[in-house]
Amino acid sequence: MFNSSSTAEGTEPLGLDLARIDGTDLSVIDGGGVSSAKGFRASGVHAGFKKAADSLDLALVIADEPCACAATFTQNVFCAAPVQVSRDHLGGVSYGTAKAAVINSGIANAATGDRGMRTARESAEIAAGFLGCEPSEVVLASTGVIGAHLPLDPFRTGIPAALEAAGAEGGSIAARAIMTTDTHPKECAVSFSGDAVGYPGAVFTVGGMAKGAGMIMPNMATMISVITTDAPVLPHDLRSALADAVKQSFNRVTVDSDTSTNDSCFAFASGRAASEGGPLVPGTSAFGLFERALAFVCRTNARAMAADGEGATRLVTVQVVGAASASDADRAARTVANSPLVKTAVYGNDANWGRIAAALGRSGARFDQEAVDIDIMGIPVCRKGLTVAFDEDEALRRFESPEITIDIDLGAGSDCAMMWSCDFSHDYVTINGSYRS
């Protein structure tokens, strides 16, 4: 942490990079994604949910055999039919056993009443018929326009086509098939050795894909993610690890402060990478490595979502330290990250720290304004609640970076929090003003 009494010249930024991803002992797989782990295949096809014939709109992720599955879902009370059906299929406790995830883009099947629920259940039955499993072993996700009814015929023709196309190299196509306003797919995979943690000769992989560019402030944007691993993890332990990873990744992202009706994150564990040794046990070094790999994949894809926010030109990382409590730190970081005035200032290359201070003041976090320090891109702009002279030309130069960091010390305690966001450009209004057309 920097010294609050220091002056502009020679002052160091906060130095606490909460956005850093711990990659120790992990190997990033070039081009890796949701089908990188052993025991999984994936594909993406055009089924007909979107009008354009060249648009991929149905993704399939399949396990060779039914395996451990866990999930986190939106907390939006107006939750979509596929969310409700997937919850049921995972026993109402968000973990169990599943064989496949079926995801359509273009239509959200949200706010569609009983008809929407019947459609979701029937789509799982259709998928199960082709996959040779029980309907309860299929989890569902949909993304797109709210209030529109989801047709079933695209499932009847699309699922067999996706099943035929599915393979270990199909992760990238699946990642494109779940996109709506995203400009590019989000995917990542890492591996780690089991040699030093009781699984000699085993190499474990965690891979995943995600989508989301608008209506993003997960509470588990429109965000959907599927993660796979070939590590042997029991369903309830997988759920616990996933919840922790989501808390520190997807729930740290905000594009526009809107929590979607359809947020879903699924994790599957095939166990195919270990022929012996039993399941990974929480509290052991092996499980700790798995948790780090899972966190790496989630955080990488979460940052990619924030950077690809609708109309965004910059990724914005807000880091808060010195808070009186964890909840105060979260309130402060979240309010600054959500502030339209802060986001438009970033878009305009304006190091206007007053907008940050105003957001902090209305956040509900406890602090004295006389104790607050603020840095923008490592440049001190506020010390003890007062302005600090800085080089405007240097600030403009630093605004050319694809990632803008805002560091805040509330001077009220020892808790910290971080959020990833993006700037607001003219294109955000254009994209959302014509979303249905």
C-alpha positions in Angstrom: 0.0 0.0 0.0 1.2 3.5 -0.8 2.1 6.1 1.8 -0.9 8.5 2.1 1.3 11.4 2.9 3.4 11.1 -0.3 3.3 13.8 -3.0 2.7 13.4 -6.7 6.4 13.1 -7.6 7.8 9.7 -6.8 4.6 8.3 -5.3 4.0 4.6 -5.9 0.6 3.3 -6.8 -1.2 1.0 -4.4 0.9 -2.0 -5.5 -1.9 -4.5 -4.6 -2.9 -6.2 -7.8 -6.1 -8.0 -6.9 -6.7 -8.7 -10.6 -3.6 -10.9 -10.8 -4.4 -14.5 -11.6 -2.4 -17.1 -9.7 -0.9 -19.3 -12.4 1.7 -21.0 -10.2 2.0 -24.7 -11.1 -0.5 -24.3 -14.0 0.2 -24.6 -17.7 -2.0 -22.7 -20.0 -3.2 -24.8 -23.0 -2.8 -22.9 -26.2 -6.2 -22.7 -27.9 -7.8 -24.6 -25.0 -11.4 -24.5 -24.0 -14.4 -26.4 -22.8 -13.5 -29.7 -24.6 -9.8 -29.8 -23.6 -10.4 -32.1 -20.6 -10.5 -35.8 -21.1 -13.9 -37.3 -21.4 -15.6 -34.4 -23.1 -16.7 -33.3 -26.6 -18.3 -30.2 -27.8 -19.8 -28.6 -30.9 -21.8 -25.6 -32.2 -24.3 -25.5 -35.1 -26.9 -23.3 -36.7 -30.2 -24.7 -35.6 -32.6 -21.8 -36.4 -33.0 -19.8 -33.2 -31.3 -16.9 -35.0 -32.5 -15.6 -38.4 -29.2 -15.5 -40.2 -28.4 -18.9 -41.7 -24.7 -18.5 -41.0 -25.1 -17.8 -37.3 -24.2 -20.5 -34.9 -26.9 -20.7 -32.2 -26.8 -24.1 -30.6 -23.9 -25.4 -28.5 -23.5 -28.9 -27.1 -21.1 -30.0 -24.4 -21.1 -33.8 -23.8 -19.5 -36.1 -21.3 -18.6 -39.6 -22.5 -20.5 -40.9 -19.4 -22.8 -39.2 -16.9 -20.5 -37.5 -14.3 -20.4 -35.0 -11.5 -22.0 -31.7 -12.3 -22.5 -28.5 -10.3 -23.9 -25.1 -11.0 -24.5 -21.6 -9.9 -27.5 -19.7 -11.1 -28.9 -16.2 -11.3 -30.5 -14.7 -8.2 -32.9 -12.7 -10.3 -36.4 -13.6 -9.2 -37.5 -13.2 -12.8 -35.4 -16.3 -13.7 -35.7 -18.0 -17.0 -37.3 -21.5 -17.6 -34.0 -23.2 -18.4 -32.6 -22.0 -15.1 -35.6 -23.5 -13.2 -35.4 -26.8 -15.1 -31.7 -27.1 -14.6 -32.1 -26.4 -10.9 -34.6 -29.2 -10.8 -32.3 -31.6 -12.7 -29.6 -30.9 -10.1 -31.9 -31.9 -7.3 -32.6 -28.4 -6.2 -29.2 -28.2 -4.5 -27.1 -27.2 -7.6 -25.1 -30.4 -7.8 -25.6 -34.0 -8.9 -24.9 -36.0 -12.1 -25.3 -34.9 -15.7 -24.1 -35.9 -19.2 -24.6 -32.8 -21.3 -25.2 -29.1 -21.4 -27.4 -27.8 -24.2 -27.3 -24.0 -24.8 -29.2 -22.0 -27.4 -28.6 -18.3 -28.2 -31.0 -15.8 -29.8 -34.0 -16.5 -27.5 -33.8 -16.4 -23.7 -37.0 -18.4 -22.9 -37.4 -16.0 -20.0 -40.8 -14.5 -18.9 -42.6 -17.2 -21.0 -44.8 -18.7 -18.3 -46.0 -22.3 -18.3 -45.3 -22.6 -22.0 -41.7 -21.7 -21.5 -41.3 -24.3 -18.8 -42.9 -27.0 -21.0 -40.5 -26.0 -23.8 -37.5 -26.3 -21.5 -38.5 -29.7 -20.2 -39.3 -31.0 -23.7 -36.0 -29.7 -25.1 -34.2 -31.7 -22.4 -36.3 -34.8 -23.4 -35.3 -34.3 -27.0 -31.7 -34.0 -26.2 -31.8 -37.1 -23.9 -33.4 -39.1 -26.6 -30.5 -38.5 -29.0 -27.8 -38.7 -26.2 -29.1 -42.0 -24.7 -29.5 -40.6 -21.2 -32.2 -39.5 -18.8 -33.7 -36.0 -19.3 -32.6 -35.2 -15.8 -29.0 -35.7 -17.0 -29.3 -32.7 -19.4 -28.8 -29.2 -18.1 -30.0 -26.2 -20.2 -29.2 -22.6 -20.8 -30.6 -20.0 -23.1 -29.6 -16.5 -24.0 -31.1 -13.8 -26.1 -34.4 -11.8 -26.2 -36.6 -12.0 -23.1 -40.3 -12.6 -23.5 -40.0 -14.5 -26.8 -41.1 -18.1 -27.0 -38.5 -20.8 -27.9 -39.4 -23.1 -30.8 -38.8 -26.8 -30.4 -38.1 -27.8 -34.0 -34.6 -26.3 -33.9 -33.8 -28.7 -31.1 -35.1 -31.7 -33.0 -32.9 -30.9 -36.0 -30.0 -29.1 -34.3 -29.2 -31.6 -31.5 -28.5 -34.6 -33.8 -26.4 -32.3 -36.1 -24.5 -31.0 -33.0 -24.0 -34.6 -31.7 -22.6 -35.7 -35.1 -20.2 -32.7 -35.2 -19.1 -33.0 -31.5 -15.5 -33.7 -30.9 -12.5 -33.0 -28.6 -11.6 -30.1 -30.9 -15.1 -28.6 -30.9 -14.8 -26.2 -27.9 -14.0 -23.1 -29.9 -17.1 -23.6 -32.1 -19.3 -24.2 -29.1 -17.9 -21.0 -27.6 -19.0 -19.1 -30.7 -22.4 -20.7 -30.7 -23.4 -19.2 -27.3 -22.5 -15.6 -28.3 -25.1 -12.9 -28.7 -23.7 -9.3 -28.6 -20.2 -10.7 -27.8 -17.6 -9.6 -30.4 -15.5 -12.7 -29.8 -15.6 -16.0 -27.9 -14.2 -16.4 -24.3 -12.4 -19.6 -23.6 -9.5 -20.9 -21.6 -7.9 -24.1 -20.4 -5.0 -25.0 -18.1 -3.4 -28.2 -16.9 -1.4 -29.3 -13.8 0.6 -32.3 -12.8 -0.6 -34.7 -10.2 3.0 -36.0 -9.5 3.6 -34.0 -6.4 0.1 -34.3 -4.9 -0.6 -38.0 -4.8 -1.5 -38.8 -8.4 1.7 -39.9 -10.0 1.6 -39.8 -13.8 -1.7 -37.9 -14.0 -2.1 -34.6 -15.7 -5.4 -32.8 -14.9 -7.1 -30.3 -17.1 -9.7 -27.6 -16.4 -11.2 -25.8 -19.4 -14.2 -23.6 -20.0 -16.1 -21.2 -22.2 -18.2 -18.2 -21.3 -20.4 -15.6 -23.0 -21.5 -12.2 -21.9 -21.2 -8.6 -23.0 -24.3 -6.8 -21.8 -26.8 -7.1 -19.0 -23.9 -8.1 -16.9 -23.7 -7.9 -13.2 -23.9 -11.6 -12.2 -25.3 -12.5 -8.8 -25.0 -16.3 -8.4 -24.9 -10.4 -17.5 -26.4 -12.2 -19.8 -23.6 -14.5 -18.8 -23.4 -18.3 -19.3 -20.4 -20.5 -18.7 -19.6 -24.2 -19.0 -16.5 -25.6 -17.3 -15.1 -29.1 -17.6 -12.4 -31.0 -15.8 -11.0 -34.5 -15.9 -10.0 -34.4 -12.3 -12.0 -36.8 -10.0 -14.1 -34.5 -7.9 -17.3 -35.4 -6.1 -20.4 -33.4 -6.9 -20.8 -31.6 -3.6 -17.1 -30.7 -3.5 -17.3 -29.5 -7.1 -20.2 -27.2 -6.2 -18.3 -25.8 -3.3 -15.2 -25.1 -5.4 -17.3 -23.6 -8.2 -19.2 -21.3 -5.8 -15.9 -20.0 -4.5 -14.5 -19.5 -8.0 -17.6 -17.7 -9.2 -17.6 -15.4 -6.2 -14.1 -14.2 -7.1 -14.6 -14.1 -10.9 -17.9 -13.8 -12.6 -19.5 -12.1 -9.5 -16.7 -9.5 -9.8 -17.8 -8.3 -13.2 -20.1 -5.5 -14.1 -20.8 -4.0 -17.5 -24.1 -2.1 -16.8 -25.2 -3.2 -13.3 -28.1 -5.3 -14.7 -28.4 -8.9 -13.4 -29.7 -11.2 -16.1 -32.7 -13.6 -15.9 -30.5 -16.3 -17.4 -27.1 -16.3 -15.6 -25.9 -19.9 -15.4 -22.4 -21.5 -14.7 -22.1 -25.2 -15.0 -19.1 -27.4 -14.1 -18.6 -31.0 -15.1 -15.9 -33.4 -13.7 -15.3 -36.7 -15.6 -12.5 -38.0 -13.5 -10.9 -39.5 -16.6 -7.4 -38.2 -15.9 -6.8 -40.4 -12.8 -7.1 -44.2 -13.1 -6.4 -44.6 -9.4 -6.1 -42.5 -6.2 -9.7 -41.8 -5.5 -11.5 -38.4 -5.6 -9.7 -35.1 -4.8 -10.3 -34.3 -1.1 -10.9 -30.7 0.1 -8.1 -29.4 2.2 -5.4 -31.4 0.4 -2.7 -30.0 -1.8 -4.3 -31.8 -4.8 -7.7 -30.2 -4.2 -5.9 -26.8 -3.7 -4.3 -27.1 -7.1 -7.6 -27.9 -8.7 -9.2 -24.9 -7.0 -6.4 -22.7 -8.4 -7.0 -24.1 -11.9 -10.7 -23.6 -11.7 -10.2 -20.0 -10.4 -7.7 -19.3 -13.2 -10.2 -20.4 -15.9 -13.1 -18.5 -14.3 -11.1 -15.3 -13.7 -9.6 -15.3 -17.2 -13.1 -15.6 -18.8 -14.6 -13.1 -16.4 -11.9 -10.5 -17.4 -12.6 -11.2 -21.1 -16.3 -10.6 -20.5 -15.6 -7.2 -18.9 -13.2 -6.2 -21.7 -15.8 -7.2 -24.3 -18.7 -5.2 -22.7 -21.1 -3.9 -25.2 -19.4 -0.9 -27.0 -16.5 -1.1 -24.6 -13.1 0.3 -25.6 -11.3 -0.4 -22.3 -11.2 -2.9 -19.5 -11.5 -1.1 -16.1 -10.2 -2.7 -12.9 -11.3 -1.1 -9.7 -9.3 -2.0 -6.6 -10.3 -0.9 -3.1 -8.2 -1.4 0.0 -8.4 0.0 3.5 -12.1 -0.7 4.0 -13.6 -1.1 7.4 -15.2 -4.5 6.4 -15.4 -6.8 3.4 -19.0 -5.6 2.7 -17.8 -2.0 2.7 -15.0 -2.8 0.3 -17.4 -4.5 -2.0 -19.9 -1.6 -1.9 -17.2 0.9 -2.7 -15.7 -1.1 -5.5 -19.0 -2.1 -7.0 -20.4 1.5 -6.9 -17.4 3.0 -8.6 -17.4 0.2 -11.2 -21.1 0.7 -12.0 -21.0 4.5 -12.1 -22.0 5.8 -15.5 -20.1 9.0 -14.8 -16.9 7.1 -14.0 -17.3 4.9 -17.1 -17.9 7.8 -19.5 -14.9 9.6 -18.0 -12.8 6.7 -18.8 -14.2 6.6 -22.4 -13.4 10.3 -22.7 -9.8 9.9 -21.4 -10.6 12.1 -18.4 -8.8 11.5 -15.2 -11.7 13.1 -13.3 -11.2 11.7 -9.8 -14.1 13.7 -8.5 -16.5 11.3 -10.1 -14.8 8.4 -8.3 -15.1 10.3 -5.0 -18.8 11.0 -5.6 -19.4 7.3 -6.3 -17.6 6.3 -3.1 -19.6 8.8 -1.1 -22.9 7.3 -2.1 -21.8 3.7 -1.9 -22.8 3.2 1.7 -19.2 2.2 2.7 -18.0 3.7 6.0 -15.0 6.1 5.7 -13.8 9.6 6.4 -13.3 11.6 3.2 -10.1 13.1 4.8 -8.5 9.6 4.8 -9.2 8.7 1.1 -6.4 8.2 -1.5 -7.1 7.6 -5.2 -4.7 6.6 -8.0 -5.8 6.4 -11.7 -3.4 4.2 -13.8 -0.8 4.5 -11.1 -1.0 8.3 -11.0 -1.8 9.8 -7.6 -4.8 12.2 -8.1 -6.2 12.4 -4.6 -4.5 12.3 -1.2 -6.4 12.5 2.1 -9.5 13.6 0.2 -7.8 16.5 -1.6 -6.6 17.0 -5.1 -3.0 16.3 -6.1 -1.4 18.0 -9.1 -0.5 15.6 -11.9 0.7 15.6 -15.4 -2.4 15.7 -17.7 -0.3 14.7 -20.8 1.1 11.7 -19.0 -2.5 10.7 -17.9 -3.6 11.0 -21.6 -0.7 8.7 -22.6 -1.7 6.1 -20.0 -5.3 6.2 -21.1 -4.1 4.6 -24.4 -3.7 1.4 -22.4 -6.4 -1.3 -23.0 -6.8 -1.7 -19.2 -7.5 1.2 -16.9 -6.8 0.7 -13.2 -8.5 2.7 -10.4 -6.9 2.2 -7.0 -8.6 3.4 -3.9 -7.5 3.4 -0.2 -10.4 4.2 2.1 -8.1 4.5 5.1 -10.7 2.9 7.3 -9.5 -0.6 7.9 -7.8 -3.6 6.3 -10.4 -5.2 4.0 -10.2 -5.1 0.2 -12.3 -5.8 -2.9 -11.9 -5.7 -6.6 -14.3 -5.3 -9.6 -13.8 -5.6 -13.4 -15.8 -3.3 -15.5 -15.5 -1.4 -18.8 -16.1 2.1 -20.2 -19.4 3.4 -21.7 -19.2 4.5 -25.3 -21.8 5.7 -27.8 -22.0 2.2 -29.2 -23.4 0.9 -25.9 -26.6 3.0 -26.5 -26.7 2.0 -30.2 -26.4 -1.8 -29.4 -29.0 -1.8 -26.7 -31.4 0.6 -28.5 -31.7 -1.8 -31.4 -31.3 -5.2 -29.6 -34.6 -6.7 -30.8 -34.3 -5.3 -34.4 
